[in-house]
Amino acid sequence: MKYKNPKICILGGGWSNERLISLKSANAVFDCLKSNGHDVIFFDMSVDSFEDLEKIITENSIDLVFNLIHGEGGEDGTVQKYLDMLSVDYCGSDEKSSKTSFNKYDTKKIWQQNGFLIPEYELFTSQDYDYCNKKFGEHFFIKDTCSGSSNNIYLISNLIDFDDFKNCHDKNRQFIIEEKINSNEYTAAILHNKLLPIIKIKPDNDFYDYDAKYASNLTEFTFPKINNDLFSSINKTILNAFNIIGCSRWGRIDFFIKNNDIILLELNTIPGMTDHSLVPKAAKENGIDYYNLILNILDICPR
């Protein structure tokens, strides 16, 4: 559906550890739409503000919601379920696919069951260091199954790292142990079932962590030359992996290429929209400026 002059509500903030990044994304989108003459309002979401959101949507006759709440609440199906109850349209994946994709374990399990290549993984329960070292190698990750923006990711390289994780991690949260793939990391942005140019990521430290994503100016982002056969394989794999989870409209999948094999890492249904973010970078490489990227995501006719 193409909107002509919708009344838009931008959701940002939220209550997860990704709140600050969400506010940056949401404010950037809001400022861009506002400066281009769109009827748009901003709503800073909190865990107890759902009734206020309903009031905002009803009193302002909102046609379309752009949810940019990263992390819990925004990406796990909670906001999507509420917007469905209000019968208001929103861009991005629905409640079910958001809930699935936000959980790294559930996503990997579905991908694995459908023949996609993924790093070796398992739920963390009471495994000791020797077991993990033997199964996953000298270096491996322990990751919160439901955190984004590289929060709550631990790179384990020795017993001290492992003990530090066991002593400091939140015992009420679920974690997975994951093999560390020794290869370059790539990301593919999906926009209306098509891939934007693929980005190769080269962080200035051991992996693409929070600082490398949002703070460092030393992380290298390049657009590699990929031969036609490999690109065709990437295109098919990424779109199938996105669609099999049930995701729609826009998103991003991170992956590795090793010996021409495509190894899927994780799926992001509400990628960042800051000046450091990867989707705007990929769109720009494809000749789509920031404003027109937003219009494409929202499915709005240009003004």
N, C-alpha and C positions, 0 to 999 in steps of 0.2 A: 504493500500500500504506500502510495506517495502522498505525503501531507503537503499542503500549500502554505498555510499560515497557522500552524498549531501553537497552542499555548503549552509551553514546555516547563517542566520542573526538573531541576538538576539536584540529585541527591548526593551528598558528600558527607564525610566525617565518619560516622559510625562509632562503634565502641571497641573495636579490636586494636591490636598493636600496630595496625596499618592506618590508623586514623589520620596522621599527619600527611602521609602520601596521598590518601584519598582526598583530603581537603585541597591539596595542591592540584590534583587532577581535576576535581570538580570546579574549583575557582577558575582554572585556565579555560575550561570549556564554557563556563558561564560568561566570563569576560569576552570571549570570542563571539559567542552568539549575541550577547547584548550589544557589542560594538557594531555588529552587522544588522542591527535593527529588529532582532527577533523578540517576541513576547516571552520572556523567560524569567523564572524566579529560582532562587537558590534555597535549599532546605538542608540545614545541618542536622543530620539524623543522630538520635541517641537511643539507647535501649528502651527508654520509657516515653518515646515521642511518637508512637504509631498513631495515636488519636489526633495529635497535632498535625501529622502528615495527612490524615484523612480530611481534616478541616481545611488545610491548604489546598488540597486537590479539589474539594467540593466547592469552596468559596471562590476559587479562581478559575473554575471550569477547565481544569488542566486536561489536555488531550493526550499528552505524551510525557513519559518520565524517562530521563536518562540517569540510570542508576550507576554511580561511580563510587559506591562504597566498597572499598577493598576489604577482603578478609571476612571474618565471621559476621553474620548478619546480612552483609551485602552480597556475598558470593555463594553462600551455602543454601540458598533457597528461601531464607526467612523473609526477606523483603519481597521477593518474587511472589511468594504465597499471599502476602498481604495485598500486594497490588492486584493480584488475580481476584481476591475477594472484593476489591473496590471496582473491579471491571474497568481498570484504566490500562491503556496500552503502555508498554515499556520496551526499550530496545535490549536485545541480548537474549540469553538463554532462559528457559523457563525454570520453574521450581525444581522439577525432578532432575533435570540435567545439571543444574547448578549444584544441587545437593551432592550428586554423584561426583562431579568433576572437582569439587572442593576437597574431597577426601582422596589423598594420594593413594591410599591402599585400595579403595574401591575402584578408582580409575585404572590402576595398574592391573588389577585382577581382571577387569573387563577386557582391557587391551590384550593381556596374556591369553585369555580364553579365546580370543578372536585372531590369534596368530601373529600379533605385532611383537616386534623385538623390544625388550625393556631391560634395564639393569636388573641383576639378581636382587631380590628383596625378601623381607619377611617382617612380620610384626615383632616389635621388641617386647619381650616379657621379662624373663629372668636370665637371659643368656649371659655367660661370662665372657671376658675379653678373649680368652684362648679360643673359644668356640667361634666367635665373630672373626677373629684374625685368620683362623683356618678356613672358614667358609667364604669370607668376603675379601681376603687379602690384607696386605700391610696397611693400606689406607681405605677407609670406608666412611660412609655418612650415617648419622642417626638423625632422622628428621621428624618433626611434628607432622602428623598426617593432615592436619587442618590449619596450617599457617601458610601465608603467602609472603611475597616480598623478601624471601630468603630469611625470614624470622625463624628462630628455634631450629636452626640447622647446625649440626655439630660435625666437624671433620675430625675423625678419629685416626690418629697416626701412631699411638702408643698407649700403654696401660694408663699413664697419667691422664691423657685426654679422656679415656673411657671412664676412669674413676671420677674425673671432674664432671662429666655428664651425669653419671649416676647420682652424684651428690647434689647437683644444682637443678636438675630438670624437674618440671612440674609433674608430680606423680599422678595427678588426676587427668593428664592428657595422654593421648595415644601416640606412639612413635613407631616408625619403621626403621629397620636397618637396610641400607641400600649400598650396593656395589658402587665404587667410584670408577667411572669410565675414563680411561686415559686417552682422551681424544678431544678434538675441538668441539665446543658447544655452538649450536646454531639455534635460531628461532625463526618461526614462520608465522606471520600474522595472517589471519583469515578474515576476509571482508566479503560478505554475501557469497559464500561458497567458492571464493577464488583466493589464491595466495598472492600476497604482496611480496616484493623482493625479499629474498632470504638474507638474514643478517648473520654474520659470523662474529662471535663474541670472544674477545681475548681480555680477560680481567688482569689487573696488575698484581693479583695475589693468587692464592691457591684455588679459589673457585669464585663463581659469580655471586658474591654475598651481598648483603644489604648496602654496605658502603660502596661496593663496585657498581651497584645499580643506581644509587641515588646521590652519592656524594663525590665519588672519585671522578676526576677529569682525565685519569690515566687509562681507564678501560677503553680498549680499542673496539670499534664497531666498523666492520667492513662488509661490502657486498661482493662476495666471491664469485668468480666465474665458474659456473657449474655446467658440465656438458649436458646435452639434451636428454640422453638416456637417464642419467642420474636425476636430473630435475624432474623428469616425468615420473620417476619412482617416488621422489620426495612429494611431489604434488598429489599423487594418488594416495600415498600413505598418510599424509597429514590430513587431507580432507576426509578420508575414511575414518581415521582415528577421532576426528572432531565429530563427525556425524554419528558414529556408532554410540557415542555417549549421549547423543540427542541434542547437542549444542546447536545454536543458530545465530545468525546475523554477523557476529564478530567475535574474535577471540585470538588466542595465541598459543602455539605449542612449541615447547623447547625440546630439542633433540640433539643427538650426536650422529656424526657420520664416521663409521669405522670400517675400513675395507669395503667401502661402497654399501655397507649395511646401514639402515636408518634405525637408530635406537631411540625410542621415545622416552622422554624424561617426565614432563608434566604438562598439564593443560591449564590455561588461565582464561576464564570467561569474562573477566572485567580487567583487562590490562591497564597499566598506567597511561595517563594522558598528560604527563608533565613534559618539560623540555628535555628531560633525560630519558624519556620513555621510548620504547622500541617501535611501537605501532606507528606513531607519528614519523619516526625516522624512515621506516619502510615505505610509508605512504608518500613521503617527500621524494624518495628515490624513484617512485613510480609516477611522479608528476602531479601528485595530489597534495595540495597545501593543507594546512591545519584546519582551516574553516571548511573546506570541501570534504575533508575526512569526516568531520563531525556530521555534516549533512548526509554523507553516505551511511554512516552508522545509524543515524536517526531516520533515514529514508525520507528526508525532506527535500522538496523541490528548492533549487537555489532561488534566492530573492532577486 
